[in-house]
Amino acid sequence: MRNNALNPFLLILFIVIGAMLGNVIAIILGSSIPLLSEGSSVGLETTTLDLMVFSLDFGFKISLNLASIIGIFLSIIFYKKFI
């Protein structure tokens, strides 16, 4: 039985896996098709909060290239069609 309610955690998992597979494809095919490995990084640099007893490090960075964006779109299409 197919559930019409889309599970957001499963969708996020599909998106992450699609981005990772796209990045692997960019690494493998990047030397023969350089357009796939073109991309940029967006995020926050690591910031440290030192409280003398312990310290916390905060940071977030995402690196996207053309192959990972294609992988994200394909994973969303796969999710909508089969889940």
C-alpha positions in Angstrom: 0.0 0.0 0.0 1.4 3.4 -1.0 1.4 6.1 1.6 0.5 9.5 0.1 2.1 11.5 2.9 5.8 12.1 1.9 8.2 11.2 4.6 10.5 14.3 5.0 13.3 12.3 6.7 13.4 9.8 3.8 13.4 12.7 1.3 16.4 14.3 3.0 18.2 10.9 3.0 17.6 10.5 -0.7 18.9 14.1 -1.3 22.0 13.5 0.7 22.7 10.1 -1.1 22.0 11.7 -4.5 24.5 14.5 -3.7 27.1 12.0 -2.5 26.7 9.8 -5.6 26.9 12.9 -7.8 30.1 13.9 -6.1 31.6 10.4 -6.6 30.7 10.6 -10.3 32.3 14.0 -10.5 35.5 12.6 -9.0 35.6 9.6 -11.3 34.6 11.5 -14.5 36.1 14.9 -13.6 39.3 14.4 -15.6 37.5 13.4 -18.8 34.5 15.8 -18.4 35.7 18.8 -16.4 32.3 20.5 -16.5 31.0 18.0 -14.0 33.5 18.9 -11.3 32.9 22.7 -11.6 31.2 24.1 -8.4 31.5 26.2 -5.4 31.3 26.0 -1.6 28.9 27.9 0.6 28.8 28.0 4.4 30.1 29.4 7.7 33.6 29.1 8.8 34.3 27.3 12.0 33.7 29.5 15.1 34.8 28.5 18.6 33.0 29.3 21.8 35.4 28.8 24.7 33.7 28.6 28.1 36.9 27.7 30.1 35.4 24.4 31.2 34.6 23.2 27.6 34.6 24.7 24.2 32.1 24.4 21.3 32.9 24.5 17.6 30.2 25.6 15.2 30.5 25.5 11.5 28.7 24.4 8.3 29.9 24.1 4.8 28.3 22.5 1.7 30.2 22.0 -1.6 28.1 21.6 -4.7 29.2 20.8 -8.2 27.2 20.1 -11.4 27.2 16.4 -10.9 26.0 16.6 -7.3 23.1 18.9 -8.4 22.2 16.4 -11.1 22.3 13.7 -8.5 20.0 15.7 -6.2 17.4 16.2 -9.0 17.5 12.5 -9.9 17.1 11.5 -6.3 14.0 13.7 -5.9 12.5 12.4 -9.1 13.2 8.8 -7.9 11.6 9.6 -4.5 8.5 11.1 -6.0 8.1 8.3 -8.5 8.8 5.2 -6.4 8.1 6.2 -2.8 
